[in-house]
Amino acid sequence: MAKKGDVVIQIEKCKGCEICLASCPQSVLGMSDKVNSKGFKYAVKVNSACTGCANCAVICPDAAITVYREK
């Protein structure tokens, strides 16, 4: 049975560095075409393949990502 997770991104904290995109083995994250109130494009979830590995949350320099795992 595959592990399942969910990614929540605080768009106002995100500075659009894209490090999280490179760290995701499932390619769950992408960049929004929109900008947040600070003028940065921000990361968004683009598919539901998240396994809950939390690589993105660990590597995010702005602590803008939270990962939840289903039990």
Biopython code that builds the backbone (N, CA, C, O; Angstrom):
import numpy as np
from Bio.PDB.StructureBuilder import StructureBuilder

atoms = [
    (1, "MET", "N", (0.832, -1.178, 0.000)),
    (1, "MET", "CA", (0.000, 0.000, 0.000)),
    (1, "MET", "C", (0.888, 1.256, 0.000)),
    (1, "MET", "O", (1.781, 1.392, 0.836)),
    (2, "ALA", "N", (0.638, 2.151, -0.925)),
    (2, "ALA", "CA", (1.434, 3.372, -1.038)),
    (2, "ALA", "C", (1.103, 4.339, 0.093)),
    (2, "ALA", "O", (-0.044, 4.458, 0.525)),
    (3, "LYS", "N", (2.129, 5.012, 0.549)),
    (3, "LYS", "CA", (1.921, 6.033, 1.569)),
    (3, "LYS", "C", (1.248, 7.231, 0.929)),
    (3, "LYS", "O", (1.457, 7.519, -0.249)),
    (4, "LYS", "N", (0.438, 7.928, 1.714)),
    (4, "LYS", "CA", (-0.308, 9.071, 1.212)),
    (4, "LYS", "C", (-0.058, 10.269, 2.104)),
    (4, "LYS", "O", (-0.011, 10.145, 3.328)),
    (5, "GLY", "N", (0.100, 11.416, 1.496)),
    (5, "GLY", "CA", (0.315, 12.635, 2.248)),
    (5, "GLY", "C", (-0.386, 13.803, 1.585)),
    (5, "GLY", "O", (-0.984, 13.670, 0.517)),
    (6, "ASP", "N", (-0.300, 14.955, 2.242)),
    (6, "ASP", "CA", (-0.873, 16.175, 1.695)),
    (6, "ASP", "C", (0.049, 17.338, 2.039)),
    (6, "ASP", "O", (0.610, 17.394, 3.133)),
    (7, "VAL", "N", (0.198, 18.252, 1.111)),
    (7, "VAL", "CA", (1.072, 19.409, 1.274)),
    (7, "VAL", "C", (0.211, 20.657, 1.420)),
    (7, "VAL", "O", (-0.722, 20.877, 0.648)),
    (8, "VAL", "N", (0.542, 21.477, 2.430)),
    (8, "VAL", "CA", (-0.126, 22.765, 2.607)),
    (8, "VAL", "C", (0.947, 23.846, 2.560)),
    (8, "VAL", "O", (1.930, 23.796, 3.300)),
    (9, "ILE", "N", (0.746, 24.815, 1.687)),
    (9, "ILE", "CA", (1.734, 25.878, 1.494)),
    (9, "ILE", "C", (1.145, 27.211, 1.957)),
    (9, "ILE", "O", (0.051, 27.595, 1.543)),
    (10, "GLN", "N", (1.871, 27.895, 2.805)),
    (10, "GLN", "CA", (1.472, 29.238, 3.243)),
    (10, "GLN", "C", (2.001, 30.222, 2.206)),
    (10, "GLN", "O", (3.171, 30.601, 2.236)),
    (11, "ILE", "N", (1.129, 30.629, 1.290)),
    (11, "ILE", "CA", (1.588, 31.393, 0.127)),
    (11, "ILE", "C", (2.197, 32.746, 0.498)),
    (11, "ILE", "O", (3.042, 33.254, -0.239)),
    (12, "GLU", "N", (1.797, 33.331, 1.602)),
    (12, "GLU", "CA", (2.364, 34.622, 1.994)),
    (12, "GLU", "C", (3.783, 34.492, 2.543)),
    (12, "GLU", "O", (4.533, 35.469, 2.556)),
    (13, "LYS", "N", (4.157, 33.298, 2.996)),
    (13, "LYS", "CA", (5.525, 33.071, 3.481)),
    (13, "LYS", "C", (6.474, 32.677, 2.350)),
    (13, "LYS", "O", (7.686, 32.847, 2.474)),
    (14, "CYS", "N", (5.941, 32.160, 1.267)),
    (14, "CYS", "CA", (6.755, 31.635, 0.170)),
    (14, "CYS", "C", (7.398, 32.770, -0.626)),
    (14, "CYS", "O", (6.739, 33.743, -0.993)),
    (15, "LYS", "N", (8.708, 32.622, -0.886)),
    (15, "LYS", "CA", (9.444, 33.610, -1.685)),
    (15, "LYS", "C", (9.760, 33.093, -3.087)),
    (15, "LYS", "O", (10.480, 33.748, -3.840)),
    (16, "GLY", "N", (9.230, 31.930, -3.442)),
    (16, "GLY", "CA", (9.387, 31.430, -4.799)),
    (16, "GLY", "C", (10.771, 30.942, -5.153)),
    (16, "GLY", "O", (11.167, 31.021, -6.316)),
    (17, "CYS", "N", (11.520, 30.441, -4.189)),
    (17, "CYS", "CA", (12.902, 29.999, -4.463)),
    (17, "CYS", "C", (12.960, 28.705, -5.286)),
    (17, "CYS", "O", (13.980, 28.416, -5.913)),
    (18, "GLU", "N", (11.880, 27.933, -5.286)),
    (18, "GLU", "CA", (11.733, 26.690, -6.050)),
    (18, "GLU", "C", (12.576, 25.531, -5.539)),
    (18, "GLU", "O", (12.656, 24.500, -6.207)),
    (19, "ILE", "N", (13.204, 25.665, -4.380)),
    (19, "ILE", "CA", (13.983, 24.561, -3.825)),
    (19, "ILE", "C", (13.079, 23.361, -3.546)),
    (19, "ILE", "O", (13.484, 22.215, -3.740)),
    (20, "CYS", "N", (11.876, 23.623, -3.099)),
    (20, "CYS", "CA", (10.940, 22.534, -2.788)),
    (20, "CYS", "C", (10.602, 21.712, -4.031)),
    (20, "CYS", "O", (10.435, 20.495, -3.942)),
    (21, "LEU", "N", (10.503, 22.366, -5.185)),
    (21, "LEU", "CA", (10.191, 21.650, -6.420)),
    (21, "LEU", "C", (11.264, 20.618, -6.720)),
    (21, "LEU", "O", (10.962, 19.483, -7.089)),
    (22, "ALA", "N", (12.519, 21.020, -6.559)),
    (22, "ALA", "CA", (13.640, 20.126, -6.845)),
    (22, "ALA", "C", (13.737, 18.985, -5.838)),
    (22, "ALA", "O", (14.273, 17.923, -6.157)),
    (23, "SER", "N", (13.226, 19.191, -4.631)),
    (23, "SER", "CA", (13.357, 18.177, -3.585)),
    (23, "SER", "C", (12.245, 17.134, -3.606)),
    (23, "SER", "O", (12.341, 16.120, -2.913)),
    (24, "CYS", "N", (11.196, 17.363, -4.385)),
    (24, "CYS", "CA", (10.040, 16.458, -4.377)),
    (24, "CYS", "C", (10.208, 15.307, -5.366)),
    (24, "CYS", "O", (10.231, 15.534, -6.576)),
    (25, "PRO", "N", (10.326, 14.071, -4.868)),
    (25, "PRO", "CA", (10.507, 12.929, -5.776)),
    (25, "PRO", "C", (9.259, 12.595, -6.590)),
    (25, "PRO", "O", (9.344, 11.877, -7.585)),
    (26, "GLN", "N", (8.100, 13.110, -6.175)),
    (26, "GLN", "CA", (6.845, 12.810, -6.871)),
    (26, "GLN", "C", (6.381, 13.946, -7.786)),
    (26, "GLN", "O", (5.324, 13.844, -8.410)),
    (27, "SER", "N", (7.162, 15.026, -7.869)),
    (27, "SER", "CA", (6.803, 16.201, -8.686)),
    (27, "SER", "C", (5.410, 16.731, -8.344)),
    (27, "SER", "O", (4.608, 17.033, -9.228)),
    (28, "VAL", "N", (5.146, 16.835, -7.048)),
    (28, "VAL", "CA", (3.844, 17.287, -6.565)),
    (28, "VAL", "C", (3.708, 18.809, -6.643)),
    (28, "VAL", "O", (2.595, 19.326, -6.748)),
    (29, "LEU", "N", (4.821, 19.522, -6.592)),
    (29, "LEU", "CA", (4.775, 20.977, -6.520)),
    (29, "LEU", "C", (5.132, 21.649, -7.832)),
    (29, "LEU", "O", (5.916, 21.132, -8.628)),
    (30, "GLY", "N", (4.536, 22.811, -8.036)),
    (30, "GLY", "CA", (4.839, 23.651, -9.186)),
    (30, "GLY", "C", (4.761, 25.093, -8.742)),
    (30, "GLY", "O", (4.505, 25.370, -7.570)),
    (31, "MET", "N", (4.977, 26.014, -9.661)),
    (31, "MET", "CA", (4.916, 27.433, -9.326)),
    (31, "MET", "C", (3.637, 28.047, -9.881)),
    (31, "MET", "O", (3.222, 27.760, -11.003)),
    (32, "SER", "N", (3.031, 28.892, -9.070)),
    (32, "SER", "CA", (1.826, 29.605, -9.473)),
    (32, "SER", "C", (2.164, 30.667, -10.508)),
    (32, "SER", "O", (3.280, 31.185, -10.529)),
    (33, "ASP", "N", (1.212, 30.987, -11.359)),
    (33, "ASP", "CA", (1.371, 32.107, -12.286)),
    (33, "ASP", "C", (1.079, 33.424, -11.578)),
    (33, "ASP", "O", (1.428, 34.496, -12.070)),
    (34, "LYS", "N", (0.435, 33.331, -10.417)),
    (34, "LYS", "CA", (0.064, 34.516, -9.642)),
    (34, "LYS", "C", (1.184, 34.854, -8.662)),
    (34, "LYS", "O", (2.116, 34.071, -8.481)),
    (35, "VAL", "N", (1.088, 36.017, -8.035)),
    (35, "VAL", "CA", (2.056, 36.427, -7.027)),
    (35, "VAL", "C", (1.340, 36.687, -5.707)),
    (35, "VAL", "O", (0.153, 37.012, -5.680)),
    (36, "ASN", "N", (2.090, 36.537, -4.606)),
    (36, "ASN", "CA", (1.521, 36.830, -3.298)),
    (36, "ASN", "C", (1.604, 38.337, -3.033)),
    (36, "ASN", "O", (2.016, 39.095, -3.911)),
    (37, "SER", "N", (1.218, 38.774, -1.835)),
    (37, "SER", "CA", (1.180, 40.206, -1.539)),
    (37, "SER", "C", (2.562, 40.854, -1.525)),
    (37, "SER", "O", (2.680, 42.077, -1.591)),
    (38, "LYS", "N", (3.606, 40.028, -1.439)),
    (38, "LYS", "CA", (4.974, 40.552, -1.449)),
    (38, "LYS", "C", (5.565, 40.583, -2.861)),
    (38, "LYS", "O", (6.693, 41.035, -3.056)),
    (39, "GLY", "N", (4.796, 40.102, -3.845)),
    (39, "GLY", "CA", (5.240, 40.133, -5.229)),
    (39, "GLY", "C", (5.986, 38.903, -5.697)),
    (39, "GLY", "O", (6.575, 38.911, -6.778)),
    (40, "PHE", "N", (5.971, 37.839, -4.899)),
    (40, "PHE", "CA", (6.662, 36.601, -5.265)),
    (40, "PHE", "C", (5.697, 35.591, -5.853)),
    (40, "PHE", "O", (4.580, 35.432, -5.360)),
    (41, "LYS", "N", (6.130, 34.896, -6.922)),
    (41, "LYS", "CA", (5.396, 33.704, -7.332)),
    (41, "LYS", "C", (5.581, 32.691, -6.217)),
    (41, "LYS", "O", (6.611, 32.698, -5.543)),
    (42, "TYR", "N", (4.610, 31.827, -6.012)),
    (42, "TYR", "CA", (4.672, 30.903, -4.890)),
    (42, "TYR", "C", (4.410, 29.471, -5.336)),
    (42, "TYR", "O", (3.809, 29.225, -6.382)),
    (43, "ALA", "N", (4.874, 28.538, -4.518)),
    (43, "ALA", "CA", (4.695, 27.120, -4.809)),
    (43, "ALA", "C", (3.239, 26.721, -4.601)),
    (43, "ALA", "O", (2.560, 27.248, -3.720)),
    (44, "VAL", "N", (2.769, 25.792, -5.418)),
    (44, "VAL", "CA", (1.414, 25.248, -5.305)),
    (44, "VAL", "C", (1.467, 23.745, -5.541)),
    (44, "VAL", "O", (2.386, 23.231, -6.178)),
    (45, "LYS", "N", (0.480, 23.062, -5.023)),
    (45, "LYS", "CA", (0.353, 21.621, -5.264)),
    (45, "LYS", "C", (-0.269, 21.435, -6.647)),
    (45, "LYS", "O", (-1.322, 22.002, -6.936)),
    (46, "VAL", "N", (0.381, 20.640, -7.501)),
    (46, "VAL", "CA", (-0.109, 20.452, -8.864)),
    (46, "VAL", "C", (-0.676, 19.055, -9.122)),
    (46, "VAL", "O", (-1.292, 18.810, -10.159)),
    (47, "ASN", "N", (-0.465, 18.142, -8.171)),
    (47, "ASN", "CA", (-1.085, 16.824, -8.295)),
    (47, "ASN", "C", (-1.241, 16.217, -6.899)),
    (47, "ASN", "O", (-0.800, 16.805, -5.911)),
    (48, "SER", "N", (-1.854, 15.068, -6.821)),
    (48, "SER", "CA", (-2.130, 14.445, -5.518)),
    (48, "SER", "C", (-1.253, 13.222, -5.254)),
    (48, "SER", "O", (-1.659, 12.310, -4.533)),
    (49, "ALA", "N", (-0.050, 13.200, -5.836)),
    (49, "ALA", "CA", (0.841, 12.044, -5.697)),
    (49, "ALA", "C", (1.704, 12.089, -4.439)),
    (49, "ALA", "O", (2.601, 11.261, -4.282)),
    (50, "CYS", "N", (1.450, 13.039, -3.542)),
    (50, "CYS", "CA", (2.276, 13.202, -2.342)),
    (50, "CYS", "C", (2.295, 11.926, -1.502)),
    (50, "CYS", "O", (1.256, 11.331, -1.219)),
    (51, "THR", "N", (3.506, 11.523, -1.112)),
    (51, "THR", "CA", (3.673, 10.336, -0.267)),
    (51, "THR", "C", (3.909, 10.704, 1.196)),
    (51, "THR", "O", (4.013, 9.827, 2.054)),
    (52, "GLY", "N", (3.994, 12.013, 1.476)),
    (52, "GLY", "CA", (4.232, 12.448, 2.845)),
    (52, "GLY", "C", (5.689, 12.378, 3.257)),
    (52, "GLY", "O", (5.982, 12.343, 4.452)),
    (53, "CYS", "N", (6.612, 12.357, 2.304)),
    (53, "CYS", "CA", (8.038, 12.238, 2.634)),
    (53, "CYS", "C", (8.559, 13.469, 3.366)),
    (53, "CYS", "O", (9.527, 13.373, 4.121)),
    (54, "ALA", "N", (7.940, 14.609, 3.157)),
    (54, "ALA", "CA", (8.256, 15.883, 3.816)),
    (54, "ALA", "C", (9.595, 16.488, 3.390)),
    (54, "ALA", "O", (10.094, 17.389, 4.064)),
    (55, "ASN", "N", (10.183, 16.020, 2.301)),
    (55, "ASN", "CA", (11.421, 16.638, 1.801)),
    (55, "ASN", "C", (11.227, 18.136, 1.582)),
    (55, "ASN", "O", (12.096, 18.939, 1.922)),
    (56, "CYS", "N", (10.088, 18.500, 1.015)),
    (56, "CYS", "CA", (9.824, 19.909, 0.705)),
    (56, "CYS", "C", (9.767, 20.760, 1.965)),
    (56, "CYS", "O", (10.318, 21.860, 1.999)),
    (57, "ALA", "N", (9.108, 20.258, 2.995)),
    (57, "ALA", "CA", (8.972, 21.009, 4.247)),
    (57, "ALA", "C", (10.315, 21.157, 4.954)),
    (57, "ALA", "O", (10.606, 22.206, 5.528)),
    (58, "VAL", "N", (11.119, 20.121, 4.912)),
    (58, "VAL", "CA", (12.421, 20.154, 5.585)),
    (58, "VAL", "C", (13.355, 21.149, 4.904)),
    (58, "VAL", "O", (14.103, 21.859, 5.576)),
    (59, "ILE", "N", (13.316, 21.205, 3.582)),
    (59, "ILE", "CA", (14.271, 22.036, 2.842)),
    (59, "ILE", "C", (13.816, 23.488, 2.672)),
    (59, "ILE", "O", (14.628, 24.343, 2.320)),
    (60, "CYS", "N", (12.553, 23.779, 2.910)),
    (60, "CYS", "CA", (12.029, 25.141, 2.712)),
    (60, "CYS", "C", (12.699, 26.126, 3.667)),
    (60, "CYS", "O", (12.564, 25.990, 4.883)),
    (61, "PRO", "N", (13.421, 27.119, 3.135)),
    (61, "PRO", "CA", (14.129, 28.069, 4.001)),
    (61, "PRO", "C", (13.196, 29.027, 4.736)),
    (61, "PRO", "O", (13.612, 29.678, 5.695)),
    (62, "ASP", "N", (11.955, 29.118, 4.303)),
    (62, "ASP", "CA", (11.008, 30.039, 4.915)),
    (62, "ASP", "C", (9.950, 29.347, 5.772)),
    (62, "ASP", "O", (9.027, 29.998, 6.260)),
    (63, "ALA", "N", (10.077, 28.034, 5.959)),
    (63, "ALA", "CA", (9.113, 27.243, 6.742)),
    (63, "ALA", "C", (7.682, 27.503, 6.283)),
    (63, "ALA", "O", (6.771, 27.656, 7.096)),
    (64, "ALA", "N", (7.504, 27.551, 4.969)),
    (64, "ALA", "CA", (6.198, 27.853, 4.397)),
    (64, "ALA", "C", (5.381, 26.606, 4.065)),
    (64, "ALA", "O", (4.239, 26.711, 3.619)),
    (65, "ILE", "N", (5.964, 25.424, 4.282)),
    (65, "ILE", "CA", (5.318, 24.175, 3.876)),
    (65, "ILE", "C", (5.097, 23.263, 5.074)),
    (65, "ILE", "O", (5.987, 23.063, 5.901)),
    (66, "THR", "N", (3.895, 22.718, 5.146)),
    (66, "THR", "CA", (3.569, 21.707, 6.148)),
    (66, "THR", "C", (3.093, 20.467, 5.392)),
    (66, "THR", "O", (2.316, 20.564, 4.442)),
    (67, "VAL", "N", (3.570, 19.308, 5.828)),
    (67, "VAL", "CA", (3.167, 18.046, 5.202)),
    (67, "VAL", "C", (2.412, 17.216, 6.226)),
    (67, "VAL", "O", (2.853, 17.057, 7.364)),
    (68, "TYR", "N", (1.280, 16.693, 5.810)),
    (68, "TYR", "CA", (0.468, 15.813, 6.650)),
    (68, "TYR", "C", (0.491, 14.418, 6.032)),
    (68, "TYR", "O", (0.382, 14.264, 4.815)),
    (69, "ARG", "N", (0.636, 13.398, 6.891)),
    (69, "ARG", "CA", (0.617, 12.013, 6.424)),
    (69, "ARG", "C", (-0.641, 11.328, 6.917)),
    (69, "ARG", "O", (-1.060, 11.498, 8.062)),
    (70, "GLU", "N", (-1.235, 10.547, 6.019)),
    (70, "GLU", "CA", (-2.385, 9.728, 6.430)),
    (70, "GLU", "C", (-1.863, 8.481, 7.107)),
    (70, "GLU", "O", (-0.839, 7.930, 6.703)),
    (71, "LYS", "N", (-2.567, 8.031, 8.140)),
    (71, "LYS", "CA", (-2.158, 6.815, 8.855)),
    (71, "LYS", "C", (-2.830, 5.614, 8.269)),
    (71, "LYS", "O", (-2.612, 4.496, 8.736)),
]
sb = StructureBuilder()
sb.init_structure("model")
sb.init_model(0)
sb.init_chain("A")
sb.init_seg("    ")
for serial, (resi, resn, name, xyz) in enumerate(atoms, 1):
    if name == "N":
        sb.init_residue(resn, " ", resi, " ")
    sb.init_atom(name, np.array(xyz, "f"), 0.0, 1.0, " ", f" {name:<3s}", serial, name[0])
structure = sb.get_structure()
